[in-house]
Amino acid sequence: MNNLQEIALTLIPGIGNVLVKQLLSYCGSAELVFKTTKGKLLKIPGIGEKLATAIVEQDVMKEAENQLQWLEKTQSQALFYTDKNYPQRLKVLHDSPALLYVQGNVNLNHEKTIGIVGTRNASEYGKSVTEKIIADLVLHNPLIVSGLAYGIDITAHKAALHHQLPTLGVMASGLQTIYPPTHQKVAEQMKANGGVATEYSFGVKPDAPRFPERNRIIAGISDVLLVIETGLKGGTLITVDVAAEYKKPILAVPGNLGVRTYEGCNDLIRSHKALIYTNVADLENIAGWTRKVANTSQQAIPAIDLSANEQKVYDLLCQHKELHLDQLAWQSQIPLNQLANLLLNLEFQGLVKSKKGKMFGV
């Protein structure tokens, strides 16, 4: 249930996320903050005369009531950072939002999350790469996180919808303003399996400083940040810097030399700020994600955790029914000596059968 005092606490001018948490740690709850005397508030580090007066006078309560009415009217929710449904990935960060406004049917503590970011001026290649990556991630059913912007962001959201993956749009405005407005329809579709979220209250309009601020939420809520296409300047690189500060794994898709919108990706890889992305196995390895498969033959066996390369080989054999060792090596791009060990492991697990003439099948 949305709490009036929690919302009110975040609406106090000049308070900031860090001081909200400071007050909570000293007072115990938002309700108790507003019941604390001015003298005691002034003893809390970081709380000065102006802020203490604002808390005691409680002038923000009326606005908090308006926010509650908006939440009820629009079937939205406000998640305070002490709420059990607040994203745990954000909770551990020092500058995480004290309050998140959320619309939709989204699990903010989804098992696997990936942030996908890139330029607003995306090339057709960048868009197609985004779509391919998300198609390759279907087996993991991750939450796709992006910023609803033109270019790579909206391509990621649309691809997630197409493949029925949950997707979250992090906004730089209040929930009443989808920006850009042309993405309103996509945002509405996202709410059935995902949604939109923001740290800004109803009525707040998007402006330039808020976009970098929202980027830290994209970085913080993601297990891995994937940069699809970016130049040498822009909001994408701000997100990368924040992700690096949060110790998040970062991957970047390489681009052709001389293409302006890929200069940023190439520079991230060259300077070792990001690892190169060549296929989904790169992401699986850095995130520690494994796929679970079950044998569909008459002799059923339990689901088995496979490495990314084992899964690749198994998928190829399922697709072709039978392949020669050399064909497997060529199609999987796995060296023969490594491939032989993988096939032996798969054979021990009952997933692969070796046949005459270096043929393998399922």
C-alpha positions in Angstrom: 0.0 0.0 0.0 1.3 3.5 -0.9 2.4 5.4 2.2 1.5 9.1 2.4 4.5 10.0 4.6 7.0 8.1 2.4 5.9 10.1 -0.7 5.8 13.3 1.3 9.4 12.8 2.5 10.7 12.6 -1.0 8.8 15.8 -2.1 10.6 18.1 0.4 12.6 20.6 -1.7 16.3 20.0 -1.6 16.2 16.7 0.4 17.7 14.3 -2.1 17.9 10.5 -2.0 20.9 10.3 0.4 19.3 12.5 3.0 16.0 10.6 2.8 17.9 7.4 3.7 19.9 9.3 6.4 16.6 10.4 8.1 15.2 6.9 7.8 18.3 5.4 9.5 18.1 7.8 12.4 14.3 7.9 12.9 13.2 4.4 11.8 10.4 5.3 9.4 8.9 8.1 7.3 6.1 8.5 9.8 8.6 8.9 12.7 10.6 11.5 10.7 7.6 13.8 10.6 7.0 13.2 14.3 10.6 14.1 15.3 11.1 17.5 16.9 13.1 20.2 15.1 15.8 20.1 17.8 16.4 16.3 17.3 16.3 16.7 13.5 19.1 19.3 13.6 21.4 16.8 15.4 21.2 14.4 12.4 24.2 14.9 10.1 23.3 16.7 6.9 20.1 18.2 8.2 20.2 21.9 8.4 17.8 24.6 9.6 15.9 24.9 6.3 15.3 21.2 5.9 14.4 20.7 9.5 11.9 23.5 9.3 10.3 22.0 6.2 9.9 18.6 7.8 8.3 20.0 10.9 5.9 22.3 9.0 4.8 19.4 6.8 3.8 21.7 3.9 4.4 18.8 1.4 1.5 16.7 2.8 -1.1 18.3 0.4 1.1 17.5 -2.6 1.7 14.0 -1.3 -2.1 13.5 -1.2 -2.4 14.7 -4.8 0.3 12.1 -5.8 -1.7 9.4 -4.0 -4.8 10.3 -5.9 -2.8 10.1 -9.2 -1.5 6.7 -8.3 -5.0 5.4 -7.6 -6.5 7.0 -10.7 -3.8 5.5 -13.0 -3.4 2.2 -11.2 0.2 3.0 -10.5 2.3 2.4 -7.4 5.1 4.1 -5.5 7.8 1.8 -4.2 9.8 3.2 -1.3 13.3 1.8 -1.0 12.3 -0.2 2.2 9.5 -1.9 0.2 10.0 -5.7 -0.4 9.2 -5.1 -4.1 11.7 -2.3 -4.5 14.5 -3.5 -6.9 17.2 -5.1 -4.7 19.8 -4.4 -7.4 19.2 -0.7 -6.8 18.8 -0.9 -3.0 22.5 -1.6 -2.5 23.6 1.5 -4.4 24.4 4.7 -2.5 22.6 7.0 -4.9 19.6 4.9 -5.7 16.1 6.6 -5.8 14.4 6.7 -2.4 11.1 6.2 -4.3 10.2 4.7 -7.6 6.9 5.4 -9.4 5.8 2.3 -11.4 3.1 1.5 -13.9 2.5 -2.0 -15.4 3.0 -5.6 -14.5 6.7 -5.7 -13.9 8.8 -7.7 -11.5 11.6 -5.3 -10.7 13.5 -8.2 -9.0 13.4 -10.4 -12.1 15.9 -13.3 -12.1 17.9 -11.9 -15.1 18.1 -8.4 -16.3 20.0 -6.7 -19.1 20.3 -3.0 -19.9 20.4 -2.2 -23.7 21.5 1.3 -24.6 22.6 3.2 -27.7 22.3 6.2 -29.9 19.0 7.8 -30.9 20.4 8.0 -34.5 20.6 4.2 -34.9 21.6 2.7 -38.2 19.7 -0.2 -39.8 22.6 -2.4 -38.8 22.4 -1.3 -35.2 18.6 -2.0 -35.1 19.0 -5.4 -36.7 21.8 -6.3 -34.2 19.5 -5.3 -31.3 16.7 -7.5 -32.7 19.0 -10.5 -33.2 20.5 -10.2 -29.6 17.0 -10.1 -28.0 15.9 -13.1 -30.2 19.0 -15.0 -28.9 18.1 -14.2 -25.3 14.6 -15.7 -25.4 15.7 -18.9 -23.6 16.8 -16.8 -20.6 13.6 -14.8 -20.4 15.4 -11.7 -19.1 13.9 -8.3 -18.2 15.0 -6.0 -21.0 15.7 -2.5 -19.6 16.1 0.6 -21.7 15.0 4.3 -21.8 12.1 4.5 -24.3 14.2 6.9 -26.5 14.4 6.9 -30.3 16.8 4.6 -31.9 18.3 1.6 -30.0 16.1 2.0 -27.0 12.7 1.7 -28.7 14.1 -1.0 -31.0 15.0 -3.0 -27.9 11.5 -2.5 -26.3 9.7 -3.5 -29.5 11.9 -6.6 -30.0 11.2 -7.7 -26.4 7.4 -7.3 -27.0 7.7 -9.3 -30.2 9.4 -12.1 -28.4 7.1 -11.8 -25.4 10.0 -10.9 -23.0 9.3 -8.5 -20.1 10.6 -5.0 -20.7 11.0 -1.9 -18.6 11.2 1.7 -19.8 13.0 4.0 -17.4 11.7 7.6 -17.8 13.1 11.1 -17.2 9.7 12.5 -16.3 6.6 11.7 -14.3 4.5 8.8 -15.3 1.9 11.1 -17.0 4.4 12.1 -19.7 5.7 9.5 -22.1 8.7 11.0 -24.0 8.9 11.1 -26.9 5.1 11.1 -27.3 5.3 8.9 -30.4 6.2 6.0 -28.1 3.0 6.2 -26.1 1.5 3.2 -27.8 4.6 1.0 -27.2 4.7 2.1 -23.6 1.1 1.0 -23.1 1.8 -2.4 -24.7 4.8 -2.8 -22.4 2.6 -2.6 -19.3 1.1 -6.0 -20.0 4.5 -7.7 -19.5 6.7 -5.1 -18.0 6.1 -1.4 -17.6 7.6 2.0 -17.0 9.3 3.4 -14.0 10.6 6.8 -12.8 11.9 8.5 -9.7 10.0 11.6 -10.6 6.5 12.5 -9.3 3.4 13.1 -11.4 3.6 16.4 -13.1 7.4 16.5 -13.6 8.3 17.2 -17.2 11.4 15.8 -19.0 14.3 18.1 -19.2 18.0 17.7 -20.0 19.5 17.1 -16.5 17.0 14.3 -15.8 18.1 12.1 -18.6 21.6 11.4 -17.1 19.9 10.9 -13.7 17.6 8.3 -15.1 20.5 6.5 -16.8 21.9 5.5 -13.4 18.7 3.5 -12.8 19.1 1.7 -16.1 22.7 0.8 -15.2 21.9 -0.1 -11.6 18.9 -2.4 -12.3 20.8 -4.3 -15.0 23.0 -7.4 -14.4 24.9 -6.5 -17.6 24.9 -3.3 -19.7 25.1 -3.9 -23.5 26.0 -1.0 -25.7 24.7 -1.5 -29.2 25.8 1.6 -31.1 27.1 5.0 -29.9 29.3 7.9 -31.0 32.1 9.4 -28.9 29.7 11.7 -27.0 26.2 11.3 -25.6 24.0 9.9 -22.9 24.9 6.3 -23.7 28.5 6.9 -22.5 27.2 8.5 -19.3 25.3 5.3 -18.6 28.5 3.3 -19.3 30.4 5.4 -16.8 27.8 4.9 -14.1 27.7 1.1 -14.8 31.5 1.0 -14.4 31.2 2.8 -11.1 28.6 0.3 -10.0 31.0 -2.5 -11.1 28.5 -3.8 -13.7 29.8 -5.9 -16.6 29.8 -3.9 -19.8 29.7 -5.3 -23.4 29.9 -3.3 -26.6 29.0 -4.3 -30.2 31.9 -3.4 -32.6 31.3 -1.5 -35.7 32.9 -0.6 -39.0 35.9 1.8 -38.9 35.0 5.3 -39.9 31.3 5.0 -39.0 30.6 7.9 -36.6 27.8 6.1 -34.6 30.2 3.2 -33.8 33.2 5.3 -32.8 32.1 5.1 -29.2 31.6 1.3 -29.2 35.0 0.8 -30.8 36.7 3.2 -28.3 35.1 1.4 -25.4 36.5 -1.9 -26.6 39.9 -0.4 -27.5 40.3 1.2 -24.0 39.1 -1.9 -22.2 36.1 -0.1 -20.7 33.9 -2.8 -22.3 34.3 -6.3 -23.5 33.5 -7.1 -27.1 30.1 -8.6 -28.0 30.3 -11.1 -30.9 27.4 -13.5 -30.0 25.1 -14.3 -27.1 27.7 -16.7 -25.6 29.8 -13.5 -24.7 26.9 -12.2 -22.7 26.1 -15.6 -21.1 29.7 -16.0 -20.0 30.2 -12.6 -18.5 26.8 -12.8 -16.7 27.2 -16.4 -15.6 23.9 -17.3 -17.2 23.4 -21.0 -18.2 20.6 -22.4 -20.2 18.5 -25.4 -19.0 17.4 -28.0 -21.5 15.4 -31.1 -21.1 15.7 -34.3 -23.2 12.6 -34.8 -25.2 13.1 -38.4 -26.1 11.0 -41.2 -24.6 13.6 -41.8 -22.0 13.2 -38.6 -20.0 16.1 -37.2 -18.0 16.2 -34.2 -15.6 16.9 -30.7 -17.0 20.7 -30.1 -17.3 22.7 -26.9 -17.0 24.8 -26.5 -20.1 27.6 -24.1 -20.8 27.1 -21.6 -23.7 29.2 -23.7 -26.1 27.6 -27.0 -25.1 24.2 -25.4 -25.7 25.4 -24.1 -29.1 26.5 -27.6 -30.1 23.3 -29.2 -28.8 21.1 -26.7 -30.6 22.9 -27.3 -33.9 22.4 -31.1 -33.6 18.7 -30.6 -32.7 18.3 -28.4 -35.8 20.1 -30.7 -38.2 19.5 -34.1 -36.5 22.9 -35.3 -37.5 26.2 -33.6 -38.4 29.8 -34.6 -39.2 32.5 -33.5 -36.7 34.0 -31.1 -39.2 30.6 -29.5 -40.0 30.0 -29.0 -36.3 33.3 -27.3 -35.8 32.7 -25.0 -38.8 29.1 -24.1 -37.8 29.9 -23.6 -34.1 33.3 -22.0 -34.6 34.6 -24.1 -31.8 38.2 -25.6 -32.2 38.2 -29.3 -32.9 40.1 -30.3 -29.7 37.6 -28.3 -27.6 34.7 -29.6 -29.5 35.6 -33.2 -29.0 35.6 -32.7 -25.2 32.2 -30.9 -25.4 30.7 -33.7 -27.4 32.0 -36.3 -24.9 30.4 -34.4 -22.0 27.1 -34.2 -23.9 27.3 -37.9 -24.7 27.8 -38.7 -21.0 24.7 -36.6 -20.2 22.7 -38.6 -22.7 22.0 -35.6 -25.0 24.2 -36.6 -27.9 25.0 -39.9 -29.7 28.3 -40.6 -31.5 27.9 -42.5 -34.8 30.2 -44.0 -37.4 32.4 -41.8 -39.5 32.7 -39.0 -37.0 29.0 -38.3 -37.2 27.0 -37.0 -34.2 23.3 -36.8 -33.6 20.6 -36.4 -30.8 
